[in-house]
Amino acid sequence: MLDQPIVGVAKTDLDLAGLRSRAREACEAKHDKVDDAAFEKFAGNLRLVAGDYADGATFDAIRREVGEAKFLTHYLAVPPSLFATVAGAWPRPA
């Protein structure tokens, strides 16, 4: 039922295929059987932005990945020292 982009942001060399592969491995480790169709729908919503929170271009890339999504939920897994930087950068006109 989830039909929104799921955007991960990290300083990483991982690409989108790698993120989807890790997600698949995590699901398989947690559950005996993974529904292939359900996982493919989920994986199709995954997006990845490799960037630095100190760089405004990272937030521009996040905006592009979010696109026209009508409902946004944020989960900030950032160090406390970066929380104000991240929270203060969103939303900002493209």
Biopython code that builds the backbone (N, CA, C, O; Angstrom):
import numpy as np
from Bio.PDB.StructureBuilder import StructureBuilder

atoms = [
    (1, "MET", "N", (0.815, -1.195, 0.000)),
    (1, "MET", "CA", (0.000, 0.000, 0.000)),
    (1, "MET", "C", (0.862, 1.265, 0.000)),
    (1, "MET", "O", (0.363, 2.354, -0.282)),
    (2, "LEU", "N", (2.138, 1.127, 0.311)),
    (2, "LEU", "CA", (3.027, 2.275, 0.293)),
    (2, "LEU", "C", (3.285, 2.677, -1.154)),
    (2, "LEU", "O", (3.798, 1.888, -1.948)),
    (3, "ASP", "N", (2.927, 3.901, -1.482)),
    (3, "ASP", "CA", (3.074, 4.364, -2.851)),
    (3, "ASP", "C", (3.739, 5.737, -2.871)),
    (3, "ASP", "O", (3.301, 6.644, -3.579)),
    (4, "GLN", "N", (4.790, 5.871, -2.092)),
    (4, "GLN", "CA", (5.533, 7.116, -1.996)),
    (4, "GLN", "C", (7.016, 6.795, -2.125)),
    (4, "GLN", "O", (7.440, 5.682, -1.814)),
    (5, "PRO", "N", (7.809, 7.764, -2.584)),
    (5, "PRO", "CA", (9.244, 7.505, -2.629)),
    (5, "PRO", "C", (9.819, 7.352, -1.226)),
    (5, "PRO", "O", (9.413, 8.046, -0.294)),
    (6, "ILE", "N", (10.750, 6.453, -1.094)),
    (6, "ILE", "CA", (11.484, 6.237, 0.155)),
    (6, "ILE", "C", (12.919, 6.631, -0.163)),
    (6, "ILE", "O", (13.636, 5.907, -0.854)),
    (7, "VAL", "N", (13.327, 7.782, 0.346)),
    (7, "VAL", "CA", (14.610, 8.360, -0.035)),
    (7, "VAL", "C", (15.612, 8.190, 1.092)),
    (7, "VAL", "O", (15.427, 8.721, 2.187)),
    (8, "GLY", "N", (16.664, 7.454, 0.822)),
    (8, "GLY", "CA", (17.765, 7.321, 1.761)),
    (8, "GLY", "C", (18.850, 8.315, 1.389)),
    (8, "GLY", "O", (19.137, 8.527, 0.211)),
    (9, "VAL", "N", (19.440, 8.912, 2.390)),
    (9, "VAL", "CA", (20.513, 9.884, 2.160)),
    (9, "VAL", "C", (21.712, 9.473, 3.001)),
    (9, "VAL", "O", (21.582, 9.241, 4.203)),
    (10, "ALA", "N", (22.867, 9.384, 2.379)),
    (10, "ALA", "CA", (24.058, 8.951, 3.113)),
    (10, "ALA", "C", (25.314, 9.351, 2.361)),
    (10, "ALA", "O", (25.305, 9.540, 1.145)),
    (11, "LYS", "N", (26.380, 9.473, 3.109)),
    (11, "LYS", "CA", (27.706, 9.577, 2.513)),
    (11, "LYS", "C", (28.125, 8.142, 2.240)),
    (11, "LYS", "O", (28.535, 7.430, 3.156)),
    (12, "THR", "N", (28.025, 7.721, 1.008)),
    (12, "THR", "CA", (28.244, 6.309, 0.705)),
    (12, "THR", "C", (28.699, 6.130, -0.726)),
    (12, "THR", "O", (28.457, 6.984, -1.580)),
    (13, "ASP", "N", (29.353, 5.029, -0.979)),
    (13, "ASP", "CA", (29.684, 4.628, -2.342)),
    (13, "ASP", "C", (28.611, 3.691, -2.889)),
    (13, "ASP", "O", (28.667, 3.287, -4.050)),
    (14, "LEU", "N", (27.643, 3.351, -2.057)),
    (14, "LEU", "CA", (26.563, 2.458, -2.447)),
    (14, "LEU", "C", (25.718, 3.122, -3.533)),
    (14, "LEU", "O", (25.469, 4.326, -3.477)),
    (15, "ASP", "N", (25.281, 2.347, -4.509)),
    (15, "ASP", "CA", (24.363, 2.868, -5.514)),
    (15, "ASP", "C", (22.962, 2.315, -5.253)),
    (15, "ASP", "O", (22.764, 1.531, -4.325)),
    (16, "LEU", "N", (22.003, 2.721, -6.061)),
    (16, "LEU", "CA", (20.618, 2.313, -5.843)),
    (16, "LEU", "C", (20.457, 0.798, -5.917)),
    (16, "LEU", "O", (19.720, 0.217, -5.120)),
    (17, "ALA", "N", (21.130, 0.158, -6.854)),
    (17, "ALA", "CA", (21.054, -1.307, -6.943)),
    (17, "ALA", "C", (21.590, -1.943, -5.663)),
    (17, "ALA", "O", (21.038, -2.931, -5.179)),
    (18, "GLY", "N", (22.650, -1.384, -5.124)),
    (18, "GLY", "CA", (23.216, -1.894, -3.877)),
    (18, "GLY", "C", (22.270, -1.703, -2.703)),
    (18, "GLY", "O", (22.157, -2.579, -1.846)),
    (19, "LEU", "N", (21.593, -0.566, -2.658)),
    (19, "LEU", "CA", (20.611, -0.325, -1.600)),
    (19, "LEU", "C", (19.472, -1.327, -1.692)),
    (19, "LEU", "O", (19.052, -1.893, -0.683)),
    (20, "ARG", "N", (18.978, -1.543, -2.891)),
    (20, "ARG", "CA", (17.881, -2.502, -3.070)),
    (20, "ARG", "C", (18.321, -3.914, -2.699)),
    (20, "ARG", "O", (17.550, -4.676, -2.115)),
    (21, "SER", "N", (19.553, -4.260, -3.038)),
    (21, "SER", "CA", (20.081, -5.571, -2.681)),
    (21, "SER", "C", (20.176, -5.728, -1.164)),
    (21, "SER", "O", (19.813, -6.773, -0.623)),
    (22, "ARG", "N", (20.662, -4.697, -0.480)),
    (22, "ARG", "CA", (20.737, -4.750, 0.985)),
    (22, "ARG", "C", (19.351, -4.849, 1.603)),
    (22, "ARG", "O", (19.159, -5.557, 2.592)),
    (23, "ALA", "N", (18.388, -4.145, 1.029)),
    (23, "ALA", "CA", (17.020, -4.217, 1.546)),
    (23, "ALA", "C", (16.477, -5.634, 1.384)),
    (23, "ALA", "O", (15.830, -6.161, 2.289)),
    (24, "ARG", "N", (16.735, -6.241, 0.251)),
    (24, "ARG", "CA", (16.281, -7.615, 0.002)),
    (24, "ARG", "C", (16.911, -8.578, 1.014)),
    (24, "ARG", "O", (16.227, -9.424, 1.590)),
    (25, "GLU", "N", (18.220, -8.438, 1.219)),
    (25, "GLU", "CA", (18.926, -9.293, 2.176)),
    (25, "GLU", "C", (18.365, -9.119, 3.585)),
    (25, "GLU", "O", (18.217, -10.096, 4.319)),
    (26, "ALA", "N", (18.053, -7.887, 3.964)),
    (26, "ALA", "CA", (17.503, -7.634, 5.294)),
    (26, "ALA", "C", (16.124, -8.277, 5.450)),
    (26, "ALA", "O", (15.812, -8.845, 6.497)),
    (27, "CYS", "N", (15.314, -8.186, 4.416)),
    (27, "CYS", "CA", (13.989, -8.811, 4.472)),
    (27, "CYS", "C", (14.102, -10.326, 4.554)),
    (27, "CYS", "O", (13.379, -10.966, 5.318)),
    (28, "GLU", "N", (14.999, -10.895, 3.778)),
    (28, "GLU", "CA", (15.181, -12.347, 3.790)),
    (28, "GLU", "C", (15.742, -12.832, 5.122)),
    (28, "GLU", "O", (15.412, -13.932, 5.565)),
    (29, "ALA", "N", (16.578, -12.032, 5.761)),
    (29, "ALA", "CA", (17.139, -12.416, 7.058)),
    (29, "ALA", "C", (16.073, -12.376, 8.148)),
    (29, "ALA", "O", (16.152, -13.123, 9.123)),
    (30, "LYS", "N", (15.089, -11.518, 7.988)),
    (30, "LYS", "CA", (14.057, -11.328, 9.015)),
    (30, "LYS", "C", (12.865, -12.279, 8.816)),
    (30, "LYS", "O", (12.211, -12.661, 9.786)),
    (31, "HIS", "N", (12.587, -12.654, 7.579)),
    (31, "HIS", "CA", (11.393, -13.456, 7.276)),
    (31, "HIS", "C", (11.781, -14.730, 6.530)),
    (31, "HIS", "O", (12.748, -14.747, 5.769)),
    (32, "ASP", "N", (11.014, -15.793, 6.760)),
    (32, "ASP", "CA", (11.285, -17.055, 6.084)),
    (32, "ASP", "C", (11.086, -16.947, 4.581)),
    (32, "ASP", "O", (11.855, -17.510, 3.802)),
    (33, "LYS", "N", (10.050, -16.221, 4.176)),
    (33, "LYS", "CA", (9.709, -16.106, 2.762)),
    (33, "LYS", "C", (9.400, -14.647, 2.457)),
    (33, "LYS", "O", (8.663, -13.998, 3.199)),
    (34, "VAL", "N", (9.955, -14.136, 1.378)),
    (34, "VAL", "CA", (9.693, -12.773, 0.935)),
    (34, "VAL", "C", (8.826, -12.843, -0.313)),
    (34, "VAL", "O", (9.170, -13.520, -1.282)),
    (35, "ASP", "N", (7.706, -12.142, -0.282)),
    (35, "ASP", "CA", (6.812, -12.075, -1.438)),
    (35, "ASP", "C", (7.507, -11.245, -2.515)),
    (35, "ASP", "O", (7.728, -10.047, -2.337)),
    (36, "ASP", "N", (7.849, -11.883, -3.629)),
    (36, "ASP", "CA", (8.616, -11.208, -4.673)),
    (36, "ASP", "C", (7.895, -9.987, -5.240)),
    (36, "ASP", "O", (8.514, -8.942, -5.435)),
    (37, "ALA", "N", (6.607, -10.106, -5.503)),
    (37, "ALA", "CA", (5.856, -8.985, -6.073)),
    (37, "ALA", "C", (5.790, -7.811, -5.093)),
    (37, "ALA", "O", (5.953, -6.657, -5.486)),
    (38, "ALA", "N", (5.550, -8.115, -3.820)),
    (38, "ALA", "CA", (5.489, -7.057, -2.806)),
    (38, "ALA", "C", (6.855, -6.394, -2.651)),
    (38, "ALA", "O", (6.944, -5.172, -2.527)),
    (39, "PHE", "N", (7.917, -7.197, -2.659)),
    (39, "PHE", "CA", (9.245, -6.606, -2.520)),
    (39, "PHE", "C", (9.578, -5.732, -3.724)),
    (39, "PHE", "O", (10.139, -4.649, -3.559)),
    (40, "GLU", "N", (9.247, -6.177, -4.917)),
    (40, "GLU", "CA", (9.544, -5.381, -6.111)),
    (40, "GLU", "C", (8.808, -4.047, -6.083)),
    (40, "GLU", "O", (9.356, -3.026, -6.498)),
    (41, "LYS", "N", (7.570, -4.051, -5.596)),
    (41, "LYS", "CA", (6.834, -2.780, -5.467)),
    (41, "LYS", "C", (7.533, -1.877, -4.462)),
    (41, "LYS", "O", (7.725, -0.688, -4.718)),
    (42, "PHE", "N", (7.916, -2.441, -3.316)),
    (42, "PHE", "CA", (8.643, -1.690, -2.296)),
    (42, "PHE", "C", (9.965, -1.160, -2.858)),
    (42, "PHE", "O", (10.261, 0.028, -2.736)),
    (43, "ALA", "N", (10.748, -2.032, -3.466)),
    (43, "ALA", "CA", (12.060, -1.652, -3.988)),
    (43, "ALA", "C", (11.941, -0.590, -5.070)),
    (43, "ALA", "O", (12.834, 0.242, -5.225)),
    (44, "GLY", "N", (10.850, -0.612, -5.816)),
    (44, "GLY", "CA", (10.626, 0.403, -6.841)),
    (44, "GLY", "C", (10.443, 1.799, -6.267)),
    (44, "GLY", "O", (10.620, 2.790, -6.976)),
    (45, "ASN", "N", (10.091, 1.887, -4.992)),
    (45, "ASN", "CA", (9.929, 3.179, -4.327)),
    (45, "ASN", "C", (11.225, 3.691, -3.713)),
    (45, "ASN", "O", (11.316, 4.862, -3.344)),
    (46, "LEU", "N", (12.235, 2.818, -3.599)),
    (46, "LEU", "CA", (13.487, 3.226, -2.971)),
    (46, "LEU", "C", (14.264, 4.186, -3.861)),
    (46, "LEU", "O", (14.342, 4.013, -5.077)),
    (47, "ARG", "N", (14.830, 5.192, -3.232)),
    (47, "ARG", "CA", (15.700, 6.155, -3.902)),
    (47, "ARG", "C", (16.936, 6.333, -3.023)),
    (47, "ARG", "O", (16.874, 6.088, -1.818)),
    (48, "LEU", "N", (18.034, 6.748, -3.597)),
    (48, "LEU", "CA", (19.250, 6.970, -2.828)),
    (48, "LEU", "C", (19.923, 8.250, -3.282)),
    (48, "LEU", "O", (20.156, 8.460, -4.472)),
    (49, "VAL", "N", (20.230, 9.099, -2.315)),
    (49, "VAL", "CA", (21.007, 10.301, -2.577)),
    (49, "VAL", "C", (22.308, 10.162, -1.801)),
    (49, "VAL", "O", (22.301, 10.097, -0.571)),
    (50, "ALA", "N", (23.413, 10.116, -2.514)),
    (50, "ALA", "CA", (24.724, 10.079, -1.868)),
    (50, "ALA", "C", (25.213, 11.519, -1.798)),
    (50, "ALA", "O", (25.438, 12.166, -2.821)),
    (51, "GLY", "N", (25.373, 12.005, -0.576)),
    (51, "GLY", "CA", (25.786, 13.390, -0.455)),
    (51, "GLY", "C", (26.161, 13.758, 0.958)),
    (51, "GLY", "O", (26.135, 12.936, 1.873)),
    (52, "ASP", "N", (26.511, 15.019, 1.106)),
    (52, "ASP", "CA", (26.957, 15.569, 2.377)),
    (52, "ASP", "C", (25.928, 16.592, 2.838)),
    (52, "ASP", "O", (25.517, 17.454, 2.061)),
    (53, "TYR", "N", (25.515, 16.503, 4.086)),
    (53, "TYR", "CA", (24.509, 17.423, 4.609)),
    (53, "TYR", "C", (24.989, 18.868, 4.630)),
    (53, "TYR", "O", (24.168, 19.782, 4.703)),
    (54, "ALA", "N", (26.277, 19.092, 4.569)),
    (54, "ALA", "CA", (26.807, 20.454, 4.551)),
    (54, "ALA", "C", (26.745, 21.065, 3.148)),
    (54, "ALA", "O", (27.049, 22.245, 2.974)),
    (55, "ASP", "N", (26.360, 20.285, 2.170)),
    (55, "ASP", "CA", (26.312, 20.721, 0.776)),
    (55, "ASP", "C", (24.863, 20.912, 0.343)),
    (55, "ASP", "O", (24.085, 19.959, 0.347)),
    (56, "GLY", "N", (24.498, 22.131, -0.029)),
    (56, "GLY", "CA", (23.131, 22.414, -0.470)),
    (56, "GLY", "C", (22.685, 21.564, -1.642)),
    (56, "GLY", "O", (21.491, 21.312, -1.803)),
    (57, "ALA", "N", (23.624, 21.117, -2.465)),
    (57, "ALA", "CA", (23.284, 20.271, -3.608)),
    (57, "ALA", "C", (22.654, 18.955, -3.161)),
    (57, "ALA", "O", (21.853, 18.370, -3.890)),
    (58, "THR", "N", (23.011, 18.491, -1.969)),
    (58, "THR", "CA", (22.409, 17.262, -1.438)),
    (58, "THR", "C", (20.907, 17.447, -1.267)),
    (58, "THR", "O", (20.127, 16.559, -1.611)),
    (59, "PHE", "N", (20.500, 18.595, -0.740)),
    (59, "PHE", "CA", (19.077, 18.846, -0.532)),
    (59, "PHE", "C", (18.344, 19.064, -1.852)),
    (59, "PHE", "O", (17.169, 18.718, -1.968)),
    (60, "ASP", "N", (19.020, 19.630, -2.842)),
    (60, "ASP", "CA", (18.429, 19.744, -4.176)),
    (60, "ASP", "C", (18.178, 18.351, -4.752)),
    (60, "ASP", "O", (17.142, 18.110, -5.371)),
    (61, "ALA", "N", (19.120, 17.445, -4.549)),
    (61, "ALA", "CA", (18.967, 16.069, -5.038)),
    (61, "ALA", "C", (17.823, 15.362, -4.317)),
    (61, "ALA", "O", (17.076, 14.599, -4.930)),
    (62, "ILE", "N", (17.686, 15.616, -3.012)),
    (62, "ILE", "CA", (16.570, 15.015, -2.260)),
    (62, "ILE", "C", (15.246, 15.511, -2.835)),
    (62, "ILE", "O", (14.325, 14.721, -3.043)),
    (63, "ARG", "N", (15.146, 16.805, -3.089)),
    (63, "ARG", "CA", (13.914, 17.363, -3.661)),
    (63, "ARG", "C", (13.569, 16.703, -5.000)),
    (63, "ARG", "O", (12.407, 16.399, -5.270)),
    (64, "ARG", "N", (14.583, 16.486, -5.825)),
    (64, "ARG", "CA", (14.333, 15.825, -7.119)),
    (64, "ARG", "C", (13.795, 14.412, -6.910)),
    (64, "ARG", "O", (12.873, 13.987, -7.607)),
    (65, "GLU", "N", (14.365, 13.691, -5.963)),
    (65, "GLU", "CA", (13.927, 12.316, -5.703)),
    (65, "GLU", "C", (12.529, 12.265, -5.099)),
    (65, "GLU", "O", (11.760, 11.352, -5.399)),
    (66, "VAL", "N", (12.193, 13.225, -4.259)),
    (66, "VAL", "CA", (10.850, 13.279, -3.656)),
    (66, "VAL", "C", (9.815, 13.607, -4.729)),
    (66, "VAL", "O", (8.693, 13.103, -4.697)),
    (67, "GLY", "N", (10.202, 14.448, -5.670)),
    (67, "GLY", "CA", (9.305, 14.791, -6.768)),
    (67, "GLY", "C", (8.039, 15.456, -6.292)),
    (67, "GLY", "O", (8.079, 16.388, -5.487)),
    (68, "GLU", "N", (6.922, 14.983, -6.784)),
    (68, "GLU", "CA", (5.619, 15.566, -6.481)),
    (68, "GLU", "C", (4.874, 14.814, -5.381)),
    (68, "GLU", "O", (3.651, 14.911, -5.285)),
    (69, "ALA", "N", (5.589, 14.079, -4.566)),
    (69, "ALA", "CA", (4.945, 13.327, -3.477)),
    (69, "ALA", "C", (4.097, 14.275, -2.639)),
    (69, "ALA", "O", (4.527, 15.383, -2.316)),
    (70, "LYS", "N", (2.908, 13.842, -2.295)),
    (70, "LYS", "CA", (1.958, 14.683, -1.565)),
    (70, "LYS", "C", (2.126, 14.581, -0.054)),
    (70, "LYS", "O", (1.693, 15.473, 0.675)),
    (71, "PHE", "N", (2.739, 13.521, 0.420)),
    (71, "PHE", "CA", (2.849, 13.288, 1.856)),
    (71, "PHE", "C", (4.278, 12.895, 2.180)),
    (71, "PHE", "O", (4.800, 11.921, 1.639)),
    (72, "LEU", "N", (4.902, 13.647, 3.057)),
    (72, "LEU", "CA", (6.284, 13.349, 3.424)),
    (72, "LEU", "C", (6.375, 13.003, 4.900)),
    (72, "LEU", "O", (5.778, 13.664, 5.750)),
    (73, "THR", "N", (7.114, 11.983, 5.180)),
    (73, "THR", "CA", (7.462, 11.624, 6.552)),
    (73, "THR", "C", (8.973, 11.633, 6.622)),
    (73, "THR", "O", (9.645, 11.118, 5.728)),
    (74, "HIS", "N", (9.507, 12.213, 7.676)),
    (74, "HIS", "CA", (10.959, 12.308, 7.810)),
    (74, "HIS", "C", (11.423, 11.459, 8.991)),
    (74, "HIS", "O", (10.834, 11.481, 10.072)),
    (75, "TYR", "N", (12.467, 10.734, 8.753)),
    (75, "TYR", "CA", (13.149, 10.011, 9.825)),
    (75, "TYR", "C", (14.601, 10.452, 9.741)),
    (75, "TYR", "O", (15.293, 10.155, 8.768)),
    (76, "LEU", "N", (15.055, 11.160, 10.760)),
    (76, "LEU", "CA", (16.409, 11.688, 10.732)),
    (76, "LEU", "C", (17.330, 10.808, 11.568)),
    (76, "LEU", "O", (17.303, 10.850, 12.798)),
    (77, "ALA", "N", (18.126, 10.030, 10.898)),
    (77, "ALA", "CA", (19.136, 9.217, 11.578)),
    (77, "ALA", "C", (20.472, 9.927, 11.364)),
    (77, "ALA", "O", (21.355, 9.447, 10.653)),
    (78, "VAL", "N", (20.581, 11.075, 11.999)),
    (78, "VAL", "CA", (21.794, 11.880, 11.874)),
    (78, "VAL", "C", (22.329, 12.174, 13.270)),
    (78, "VAL", "O", (21.578, 12.146, 14.246)),
    (79, "PRO", "N", (23.610, 12.452, 13.363)),
    (79, "PRO", "CA", (24.153, 12.803, 14.670)),
    (79, "PRO", "C", (23.514, 14.097, 15.180)),
    (79, "PRO", "O", (23.153, 14.959, 14.379)),
    (80, "PRO", "N", (23.373, 14.243, 16.478)),
    (80, "PRO", "CA", (22.769, 15.457, 17.034)),
    (80, "PRO", "C", (23.420, 16.740, 16.519)),
    (80, "PRO", "O", (22.741, 17.756, 16.370)),
    (81, "SER", "N", (24.697, 16.707, 16.251)),
    (81, "SER", "CA", (25.387, 17.902, 15.774)),
    (81, "SER", "C", (24.914, 18.349, 14.388)),
    (81, "SER", "O", (25.121, 19.503, 14.012)),
    (82, "LEU", "N", (24.280, 17.451, 13.624)),
    (82, "LEU", "CA", (23.790, 17.793, 12.286)),
    (82, "LEU", "C", (22.290, 18.057, 12.236)),
    (82, "LEU", "O", (21.775, 18.468, 11.196)),
    (83, "PHE", "N", (21.582, 17.831, 13.334)),
    (83, "PHE", "CA", (20.124, 17.935, 13.293)),
    (83, "PHE", "C", (19.668, 19.320, 12.852)),
    (83, "PHE", "O", (18.798, 19.422, 11.988)),
    (84, "ALA", "N", (20.221, 20.381, 13.411)),
    (84, "ALA", "CA", (19.808, 21.743, 13.044)),
    (84, "ALA", "C", (20.109, 22.036, 11.579)),
    (84, "ALA", "O", (19.320, 22.702, 10.908)),
    (85, "THR", "N", (21.235, 21.549, 11.079)),
    (85, "THR", "CA", (21.592, 21.749, 9.675)),
    (85, "THR", "C", (20.560, 21.089, 8.766)),
    (85, "THR", "O", (20.086, 21.704, 7.811)),
    (86, "VAL", "N", (20.214, 19.841, 9.062)),
    (86, "VAL", "CA", (19.282, 19.099, 8.230)),
    (86, "VAL", "C", (17.871, 19.684, 8.341)),
    (86, "VAL", "O", (17.218, 19.933, 7.328)),
    (87, "ALA", "N", (17.412, 19.898, 9.554)),
    (87, "ALA", "CA", (16.057, 20.410, 9.757)),
    (87, "ALA", "C", (15.913, 21.814, 9.180)),
    (87, "ALA", "O", (14.845, 22.158, 8.673)),
    (88, "GLY", "N", (16.943, 22.617, 9.245)),
    (88, "GLY", "CA", (16.877, 23.976, 8.734)),
    (88, "GLY", "C", (16.912, 24.063, 7.220)),
    (88, "GLY", "O", (16.549, 25.095, 6.655)),
    (89, "ALA", "N", (17.334, 23.020, 6.563)),
    (89, "ALA", "CA", (17.451, 23.030, 5.102)),
    (89, "ALA", "C", (16.176, 22.594, 4.417)),
    (89, "ALA", "O", (16.076, 22.654, 3.192)),
    (90, "TRP", "N", (15.208, 22.159, 5.186)),
    (90, "TRP", "CA", (13.982, 21.626, 4.570)),
    (90, "TRP", "C", (12.768, 22.290, 5.167)),
    (90, "TRP", "O", (12.750, 22.422, 6.390)),
    (91, "PRO", "N", (11.768, 22.717, 4.463)),
    (91, "PRO", "CA", (11.748, 22.805, 2.994)),
    (91, "PRO", "C", (12.397, 24.106, 2.529)),
    (91, "PRO", "O", (12.397, 25.116, 3.233)),
    (92, "ARG", "N", (12.930, 24.048, 1.364)),
    (92, "ARG", "CA", (13.529, 25.213, 0.738)),
    (92, "ARG", "C", (13.151, 25.156, -0.721)),
    (92, "ARG", "O", (13.271, 24.095, -1.333)),
    (93, "PRO", "N", (12.702, 26.244, -1.303)),
    (93, "PRO", "CA", (12.296, 26.197, -2.718)),
    (93, "PRO", "C", (13.423, 25.710, -3.600)),
    (93, "PRO", "O", (14.592, 26.026, -3.375)),
    (94, "ALA", "N", (13.059, 24.939, -4.602)),
    (94, "ALA", "CA", (14.054, 24.408, -5.546)),
    (94, "ALA", "C", (14.617, 25.505, -6.415)),
    (94, "ALA", "O", (15.466, 25.243, -7.266)),
]
sb = StructureBuilder()
sb.init_structure("model")
sb.init_model(0)
sb.init_chain("A")
sb.init_seg("    ")
for serial, (resi, resn, name, xyz) in enumerate(atoms, 1):
    if name == "N":
        sb.init_residue(resn, " ", resi, " ")
    sb.init_atom(name, np.array(xyz, "f"), 0.0, 1.0, " ", f" {name:<3s}", serial, name[0])
structure = sb.get_structure()
